[in-house]
Amino acid sequence: MFLTASPERVTPFADRLLVIIFEVDMYSFHSKRQGFTLVELLVVIAIIGVLVGLLLPAVQAAREAARRMSCSNNFKQLGLSLHNYHSAYDKLPMGSGGTGIDSNTNSPDANNLRLSGLIAMLPYMEQQALWQAISNPFQSEAGYMFPAMGPTPGSNDPVFAGAAYEPFRQQSPTIRCPSDSARHGGMAQTNYAFNYGDGGRFVGCAYADTHTRFNSSWTGNTGDKASKRGAFTREYQFGFRDIRDGLSNTIAMAEIGVGDSTPEGREIIAYQFQLDNALYARQPILGCKNEQGGQVTDPENPRRYAAGTLYPRGRRWAEGHIGYTGITTVLPPNSPTCRMPSSTALGGMSGVYSAGSYHAGGAHVLLCDGAVRFVTESVDSGEDAAAWTVSIGGNHKAPGSKSPFGVWGAMGTRSADETASLDQ
């Protein structure tokens, strides 16, 4: 006898079987779709790469804009410090000054009047502790007792002088531009320098009225005084009353690069080279602008000087020498800097000391009224063949003449009856 299933019993079994088959098929479908194919993966990677390529420049630009704003704010703080200093003393700080005899010899026992104006500004830029350390006798970690106001900043002696004097090694963020990311060893650095005007010959020497060793042969010499056309000079203090061209028309400080012996530290804006005697005598400005026909630049990178090029800029914030903490308004921002040959009279104190920055296209300047402006590399700076300094005799300009270096030169002079502004 055969048993037959009733329709009522077969139908639920078949339905259950269909459900099981459907679930297995869906599981198989989903399990197959859990991964990407190679083509899909490559497409996703390509899309991500395109997005990164589009966004990265924007992110970098935003970061640089923030760094540039921070740099501008640093200058505003320095401008406020200068005005507070002037309110206290009715004068601006010296570009270079201090205590002890005026000497070009490094000494642990005196600073030889080679302290930059940044030191005098310390109490007015929220650096009172650092000012107290410098303005009082200081015992180094090696046990050497330095006098008040410290040693000569230029000495690298590891025991007795600048390199061992801890206050000169303390880095204040206010005097460093965030776009200059390199961190150099040794003494602390600065990206902000004082304006010495549009002079060239003897522009870094002491002002004639100070009767010091460096200018004894030019004491009372009108030509020597004529080269001191900026808001700052060595061993002399000008006041706002001396800036007859107007505080809003005269530069107080400008940016510079910081140089050292590394490839990054040999950027043109961060170094200075020594002009040879022939170009010094014939065409110093053109020779400086062209880096002596390219002789001093790195063949593999024209924006850097070759190894062995002399004299970095900004490397010692406390050093009052114009090559470290001074600028002249002769060549426009981001131009080369050159000093006159050492074989000439006070060659290290004469030269073209250009402003420059790591911002694209120009550099910030601080005006004497406290305003901060960004000056482009294309600012009017006169003719390359213009008289390279302001002095007496020969082909040089007479004292009190208008600057031959265009709007840029005029912004560097304090009292040449020039009302040029950066808005022109």
Backbone torsions as a table, in degrees:
resi	resn	phi	psi	omega
1	MET	NA	126.5	-177.9
2	PHE	-94.2	139.7	178.0
3	LEU	-96.9	137.3	178.0
4	THR	-120.9	138.9	179.2
5	ALA	-80.4	137.7	177.7
6	SER	-74.7	153.3	178.6
7	PRO	-57.3	-30.8	-178.5
8	GLU	-66.0	-30.3	-177.6
9	ARG	-87.7	-29.8	-178.4
10	VAL	-73.8	-42.6	-173.6
11	THR	-59.4	-48.3	177.9
12	PRO	-61.2	-37.5	179.0
13	PHE	-64.1	-43.0	179.7
14	ALA	-66.0	-41.2	178.7
15	ASP	-61.9	-41.9	-179.8
16	ARG	-64.4	-39.6	178.9
17	LEU	-63.6	-40.7	178.4
18	LEU	-64.5	-39.6	179.0
19	VAL	-63.5	-42.7	180.0
20	ILE	-63.7	-44.1	179.2
21	ILE	-62.0	-41.2	-179.4
22	PHE	-64.8	-42.4	179.8
23	GLU	-65.1	-41.0	177.6
24	VAL	-62.8	-40.7	-179.8
25	ASP	-66.7	-41.5	178.5
26	MET	-66.2	-39.6	177.0
27	TYR	-61.6	-42.5	178.2
28	SER	-63.4	-38.7	-179.5
29	PHE	-65.5	-46.6	-178.9
30	HIS	-67.7	-38.9	-179.6
31	SER	-64.5	-31.7	178.6
32	LYS	-73.9	-25.3	-176.1
33	ARG	-95.3	6.4	-178.1
34	GLN	-73.1	-23.2	-178.9
35	GLY	-111.9	166.8	175.9
36	PHE	-97.1	149.0	170.6
37	THR	-76.8	165.0	-179.3
38	LEU	-60.9	-39.6	179.9
39	VAL	-64.1	-44.9	179.0
40	GLU	-62.2	-40.9	179.6
41	LEU	-62.7	-42.8	178.8
42	LEU	-65.0	-36.9	178.2
43	VAL	-64.2	-44.4	179.2
44	VAL	-62.1	-44.3	178.9
45	ILE	-61.7	-41.1	179.2
46	ALA	-63.2	-41.4	179.6
47	ILE	-64.3	-43.9	178.4
48	ILE	-62.0	-41.7	178.7
49	GLY	-61.1	-41.1	178.5
50	VAL	-64.4	-43.2	179.7
51	LEU	-63.3	-42.7	177.6
52	VAL	-63.1	-42.1	178.7
53	GLY	-61.9	-32.4	178.8
54	LEU	-79.5	-36.4	-174.1
55	LEU	-85.5	-32.7	-175.1
56	LEU	-59.3	-47.7	176.8
57	PRO	-59.2	-36.6	179.2
58	ALA	-66.4	-40.0	177.8
59	VAL	-65.2	-44.0	179.2
60	GLN	-63.8	-40.0	178.4
61	ALA	-64.5	-38.9	178.7
62	ALA	-65.7	-39.6	178.3
63	ARG	-65.7	-43.1	179.0
64	GLU	-65.1	-37.7	176.9
65	ALA	-61.8	-38.7	177.8
66	ALA	-67.2	-41.0	178.0
67	ARG	-65.0	-40.3	179.5
68	ARG	-64.5	-39.1	177.1
69	MET	-65.5	-40.7	177.7
70	SER	-63.0	-39.7	177.2
71	CYS	-62.4	-43.1	177.9
72	SER	-62.1	-39.0	178.5
73	ASN	-66.1	-36.1	175.2
74	ASN	-58.6	-44.1	179.8
75	PHE	-64.4	-37.2	177.7
76	LYS	-62.8	-38.9	176.5
77	GLN	-64.4	-40.7	177.9
78	LEU	-66.7	-37.5	176.9
79	GLY	-62.6	-42.4	177.2
80	LEU	-64.0	-38.6	178.5
81	SER	-63.4	-43.1	178.3
82	LEU	-60.9	-42.5	-179.0
83	HIS	-68.7	-37.4	176.9
84	ASN	-66.8	-39.2	176.1
85	TYR	-62.0	-44.5	-179.2
86	HIS	-64.9	-36.2	177.6
87	SER	-63.6	-32.7	-178.5
88	ALA	-79.4	-37.0	-171.7
89	TYR	-118.9	-4.1	-177.6
90	ASP	61.0	22.4	177.9
91	LYS	-149.7	161.3	170.9
92	LEU	-88.0	160.5	177.3
93	PRO	-65.2	161.5	170.7
94	MET	-70.2	147.2	171.6
95	GLY	-64.5	-35.1	175.3
96	SER	-148.3	130.3	-179.2
97	GLY	-165.1	-156.8	179.1
98	GLY	134.2	-140.7	-176.4
99	THR	-129.3	167.1	178.2
100	GLY	87.5	-178.2	-178.9
101	ILE	-75.4	156.4	176.4
102	ASP	-83.1	105.3	-176.3
103	SER	-143.3	148.5	176.1
104	ASN	-89.8	6.4	-178.7
105	THR	-93.7	131.7	177.5
106	ASN	-69.7	138.9	-176.9
107	SER	-146.9	141.8	174.7
108	PRO	-82.1	-11.8	-173.0
109	ASP	-102.5	-2.6	177.6
110	ALA	-161.7	150.3	178.8
111	ASN	-88.8	-2.4	173.5
112	ASN	54.9	36.9	177.3
113	LEU	58.1	34.4	-177.7
114	ARG	-118.0	28.5	176.0
115	LEU	-88.6	134.6	179.7
116	SER	-72.3	160.4	178.6
117	GLY	-63.4	-17.2	178.9
118	LEU	-62.9	-31.0	179.9
119	ILE	-66.9	-42.5	178.6
120	ALA	-64.5	-24.2	-178.2
121	MET	-85.1	-10.4	-173.7
122	LEU	-52.6	-46.5	-178.6
123	PRO	-63.4	-18.1	-175.7
124	TYR	-103.1	4.9	177.2
125	MET	-126.2	34.3	175.4
126	GLU	59.6	38.4	176.9
127	GLN	-125.6	45.6	-176.3
128	GLN	-63.0	-38.2	-178.7
129	ALA	-64.2	-41.8	178.5
130	LEU	-67.2	-38.0	177.3
131	TRP	-62.6	-41.6	178.9
132	GLN	-63.5	-37.8	179.3
133	ALA	-65.5	-37.6	-178.0
134	ILE	-79.4	-39.5	-173.1
135	SER	-80.3	-1.2	176.6
136	ASN	-122.1	158.1	175.0
137	PRO	-55.0	144.2	-173.1
138	PHE	-136.4	130.4	177.3
139	GLN	-99.5	125.0	-177.9
140	SER	-76.5	170.0	178.5
141	GLU	-62.4	-27.9	178.7
142	ALA	-80.9	-3.6	176.7
143	GLY	96.1	1.5	-179.3
144	TYR	-82.4	135.6	-179.9
145	MET	-95.1	113.6	178.4
146	PHE	-92.4	147.6	178.5
147	PRO	-73.9	167.7	174.2
148	ALA	-57.7	140.7	-177.4
149	MET	75.6	4.3	165.8
150	GLY	76.0	-178.3	-178.5
151	PRO	-87.8	-174.9	173.7
152	THR	-66.7	122.7	-175.8
153	PRO	-64.1	-22.6	-173.8
154	GLY	-77.5	-11.0	-175.4
155	SER	-80.1	137.1	176.0
156	ASN	-101.4	14.0	180.0
157	ASP	-57.0	122.3	-174.4
158	PRO	-71.7	-9.5	-176.6
159	VAL	-115.3	-46.5	-166.2
160	PHE	-105.1	-19.0	-170.1
161	ALA	-126.5	-144.8	-166.9
162	GLY	-52.4	-40.8	-176.6
163	ALA	-66.5	-24.5	-179.1
164	ALA	-99.5	-3.3	-176.7
165	TYR	-90.3	102.4	-170.7
166	GLU	-58.0	-38.1	179.8
167	PRO	-57.6	-33.0	178.2
168	PHE	-74.6	-12.3	-179.4
169	ARG	-96.0	-6.9	-179.3
170	GLN	-80.1	121.9	-175.4
171	GLN	-91.5	120.3	174.0
172	SER	-91.3	125.2	-180.0
173	PRO	-64.8	-20.6	-178.6
174	THR	-65.8	-26.1	-177.0
175	ILE	-105.3	17.8	177.0
176	ARG	-122.8	133.7	177.1
177	CYS	-82.3	129.8	-179.9
178	PRO	-62.4	-24.0	179.7
179	SER	-73.6	-18.3	174.6
180	ASP	-90.4	87.2	-169.3
181	SER	-79.9	-13.6	-178.1
182	ALA	-65.9	141.0	177.2
183	ARG	-115.9	105.3	-174.0
184	HIS	-89.9	149.2	179.8
185	GLY	-78.5	177.3	177.1
186	GLY	81.1	-141.4	-177.3
187	MET	-70.7	157.1	179.3
188	ALA	-65.9	158.9	-172.9
189	GLN	-118.1	171.7	174.6
190	THR	-142.2	144.5	173.7
191	ASN	-105.3	9.7	-176.1
192	TYR	-126.5	126.9	-172.0
193	ALA	-128.9	157.2	-176.5
194	PHE	-86.0	147.0	-179.3
195	ASN	-85.9	118.7	177.9
196	TYR	-98.6	5.1	176.9
197	GLY	94.7	-160.6	-175.0
198	ASP	-107.0	18.3	178.1
199	GLY	-77.9	172.4	178.7
200	GLY	-138.4	-59.5	-178.7
201	ARG	-73.0	120.0	179.7
202	PHE	63.5	19.4	-176.0
203	VAL	-63.9	-26.7	-179.3
204	GLY	-94.9	4.0	180.0
205	CYS	-81.2	168.2	177.7
206	ALA	-67.5	148.2	177.6
207	TYR	-62.6	142.1	-170.3
208	ALA	-59.3	-30.9	-177.2
209	ASP	-72.3	-9.6	-174.6
210	THR	-85.9	-11.2	172.7
211	HIS	53.9	53.0	179.2
212	THR	-108.5	173.0	-175.3
213	ARG	-57.8	-37.4	-174.8
214	PHE	-70.5	-18.8	-177.8
215	ASN	-128.5	21.6	-175.9
216	SER	-58.8	-34.5	-178.5
217	SER	-79.5	-8.7	179.6
218	TRP	-117.2	12.6	-177.6
219	THR	-56.3	125.7	-178.8
220	GLY	76.8	2.5	-178.4
221	ASN	-74.7	120.1	-177.9
222	THR	-62.9	-35.4	180.0
223	GLY	-64.8	-38.4	178.3
224	ASP	-65.9	-44.7	178.0
225	LYS	-63.1	-32.2	-176.6
226	ALA	-65.0	-24.7	-179.7
227	SER	-81.2	-11.4	-179.5
228	LYS	-93.0	77.8	-169.9
229	ARG	-106.0	-3.1	-177.4
230	GLY	-90.9	-174.1	178.3
231	ALA	-77.2	-14.3	-178.9
232	PHE	-134.6	154.5	174.4
233	THR	-156.0	-179.9	-178.2
234	ARG	-84.7	131.5	173.0
235	GLU	57.7	33.9	175.5
236	TYR	-155.7	145.7	-179.0
237	GLN	-115.6	123.8	171.5
238	PHE	-95.7	156.5	175.2
239	GLY	-117.0	172.9	178.5
240	PHE	-60.1	-28.0	179.0
241	ARG	-65.8	-23.7	179.8
242	ASP	-82.5	-12.4	-176.9
243	ILE	-93.3	78.8	-173.2
244	ARG	-78.5	-14.7	175.9
245	ASP	-75.1	-10.0	-179.9
246	GLY	106.4	135.9	-178.5
247	LEU	-63.2	-33.3	-179.4
248	SER	-80.2	-6.6	-179.9
249	ASN	-111.1	8.3	-174.6
250	THR	-129.7	131.7	180.0
251	ILE	-79.2	134.6	173.8
252	ALA	-95.8	-48.0	-177.6
253	MET	-143.2	162.2	178.3
254	ALA	-147.8	163.1	179.6
255	GLU	-76.2	151.4	170.3
256	ILE	-140.8	162.9	172.9
257	GLY	-87.5	166.3	177.1
258	VAL	-111.5	124.5	-175.2
259	GLY	-108.2	154.4	169.9
260	ASP	-155.1	-167.2	-174.0
261	SER	-85.3	-5.3	178.4
262	THR	-75.4	160.0	177.6
263	PRO	-56.6	-41.1	179.5
264	GLU	-67.0	-28.7	-178.9
265	GLY	-83.3	-0.1	179.3
266	ARG	-105.7	21.5	173.7
267	GLU	-58.9	148.2	-177.1
268	ILE	-56.7	-36.5	-178.7
269	ILE	-72.8	-11.2	-172.3
270	ALA	-110.8	2.5	-173.9
271	TYR	-138.0	166.5	174.9
272	GLN	-136.1	142.4	178.5
273	PHE	-116.8	164.6	-178.9
274	GLN	-95.0	120.5	-180.0
275	LEU	-71.0	140.4	-179.7
276	ASP	-76.4	162.7	-172.4
277	ASN	-61.3	-38.6	-177.0
278	ALA	-64.6	-46.1	179.3
279	LEU	-70.1	-34.4	177.4
280	TYR	-58.8	-42.2	-177.4
281	ALA	-77.4	-29.8	-171.0
282	ARG	-99.3	-57.6	-173.8
283	GLN	-149.2	73.5	-172.0
284	PRO	-64.0	-40.1	-176.8
285	ILE	-67.8	-46.4	179.4
286	LEU	-64.1	-40.1	177.8
287	GLY	-63.2	-37.4	178.1
288	CYS	-68.9	-45.2	-178.3
289	LYS	-61.7	-37.5	-178.2
290	ASN	-93.0	11.9	-178.8
291	GLU	49.1	47.2	179.9
292	GLN	56.2	44.3	179.5
293	GLY	70.7	26.3	179.7
294	GLY	83.5	7.8	-176.4
295	GLN	-68.6	-26.8	-173.6
296	VAL	-102.1	-2.4	-179.3
297	THR	-89.8	159.6	179.2
298	ASP	-77.4	122.7	-179.0
299	PRO	-58.3	-28.8	-178.7
300	GLU	-85.3	-14.7	179.2
301	ASN	-151.9	96.2	-175.7
302	PRO	-62.6	-14.3	178.8
303	ARG	-88.0	4.3	178.3
304	ARG	-127.4	149.5	174.8
305	TYR	-80.1	155.4	177.8
306	ALA	-69.0	156.1	177.9
307	ALA	-59.5	140.2	-179.8
308	GLY	95.6	-7.5	176.4
309	THR	-62.3	139.3	-170.7
310	LEU	-80.0	157.2	159.2
311	TYR	62.6	94.1	173.6
312	PRO	-73.2	162.6	176.9
313	ARG	-103.7	149.1	170.2
314	GLY	64.4	4.6	-172.3
315	ARG	-73.2	-21.8	179.4
316	ARG	-127.2	103.7	-175.8
317	TRP	-64.6	-28.1	-176.7
318	ALA	-85.4	-10.3	-176.4
319	GLU	-80.2	124.2	-178.2
320	GLY	-84.2	-6.3	179.4
321	HIS	-57.4	134.9	-176.1
322	ILE	-57.0	-30.3	179.8
323	GLY	-66.0	-24.2	-179.7
324	TYR	-96.7	-41.5	-171.6
325	THR	-133.1	30.1	178.7
326	GLY	-136.1	157.2	174.5
327	ILE	-136.4	157.6	170.4
328	THR	-123.9	153.3	-177.8
329	THR	-100.7	63.6	179.2
330	VAL	-105.1	-64.0	173.6
331	LEU	-93.6	149.7	-176.5
332	PRO	-67.2	169.0	-179.6
333	PRO	-54.6	147.6	180.0
334	ASN	69.4	17.1	174.0
335	SER	-87.3	166.4	177.0
336	PRO	-64.6	159.0	173.7
337	THR	-119.1	132.4	178.9
338	CYS	-138.7	147.6	174.8
339	ARG	-111.6	155.6	-178.6
340	MET	-71.7	157.8	-178.1
341	PRO	-57.3	141.9	179.3
342	SER	-63.9	-20.9	-179.9
343	SER	-73.7	-16.3	178.2
344	THR	-86.3	166.5	-178.8
345	ALA	-60.1	116.7	178.6
346	LEU	50.6	47.5	-177.6
347	GLY	-55.5	-36.7	-179.7
348	GLY	-68.9	-12.0	-179.6
349	MET	-103.7	1.1	179.8
350	SER	-121.9	142.4	179.3
351	GLY	161.4	-171.4	176.8
352	VAL	-116.1	111.8	-174.0
353	TYR	-114.3	97.9	-169.6
354	SER	-86.1	148.3	170.2
355	ALA	-75.7	159.5	178.6
356	GLY	-175.8	160.9	-178.8
357	SER	-152.5	172.3	175.4
358	TYR	-94.1	8.1	171.9
359	HIS	-83.7	145.1	-177.5
360	ALA	-69.1	129.0	167.4
361	GLY	90.3	-2.9	-178.8
362	GLY	170.4	-155.1	-177.4
363	ALA	-154.7	153.9	175.1
364	HIS	-77.4	147.7	169.6
365	VAL	-130.3	149.0	174.2
366	LEU	-104.9	121.6	177.6
367	LEU	-84.3	161.2	-176.0
368	CYS	-66.7	-18.5	177.0
369	ASP	-86.3	1.5	178.6
370	GLY	96.7	-6.7	178.9
371	ALA	-74.9	149.6	178.3
372	VAL	-115.8	128.4	-179.3
373	ARG	-128.1	152.2	174.6
374	PHE	-103.1	120.2	-177.3
375	VAL	-104.3	128.1	-177.3
376	THR	-82.4	163.5	178.3
377	GLU	-66.0	-19.7	-177.0
378	SER	-91.9	10.5	178.9
379	VAL	-57.9	145.7	178.8
380	ASP	-61.7	119.2	-179.5
381	SER	-127.8	24.2	176.0
382	GLY	74.7	-161.6	-177.5
383	GLU	-95.0	146.9	178.5
384	ASP	-62.3	-28.5	-176.8
385	ALA	-92.2	10.7	-178.8
386	ALA	-64.3	157.4	176.2
387	ALA	-55.0	129.8	-167.3
388	TRP	-83.5	-7.8	178.1
389	THR	-150.5	173.8	178.2
390	VAL	-114.1	112.4	-175.1
391	SER	-155.7	-163.1	-178.2
392	ILE	-115.3	141.5	173.0
393	GLY	86.7	165.0	178.0
394	GLY	61.1	-137.9	-179.4
395	ASN	-98.1	12.3	-176.6
396	HIS	-83.6	158.3	177.4
397	LYS	-72.4	149.9	177.0
398	ALA	-76.7	155.2	177.8
399	PRO	-56.5	141.3	179.4
400	GLY	82.6	-1.4	179.3
401	SER	-69.5	156.5	174.0
402	LYS	-67.7	151.6	-176.5
403	SER	-65.9	136.9	175.8
404	PRO	-82.2	3.1	-173.6
405	PHE	-108.3	38.3	172.4
406	GLY	63.6	-154.9	-179.6
407	VAL	-62.6	-39.5	179.8
408	TRP	-60.8	-45.9	178.2
409	GLY	-65.2	-40.2	-179.7
410	ALA	-64.6	-35.4	178.0
411	MET	-68.3	-17.9	179.1
412	GLY	-87.6	-16.6	-178.0
413	THR	-90.7	147.6	-178.0
414	ARG	-99.0	-25.5	-172.7
415	SER	-152.4	53.7	176.5
416	ALA	-109.5	21.7	-179.5
417	ASP	56.2	42.4	178.4
418	GLU	-116.3	131.6	179.5
419	THR	-114.3	25.2	178.3
420	ALA	-63.5	143.9	177.8
421	SER	-133.2	164.7	-178.6
422	LEU	-72.9	-8.0	177.3
423	ASP	-81.5	-9.5	-178.1
424	GLN	-75.5	NA	NA
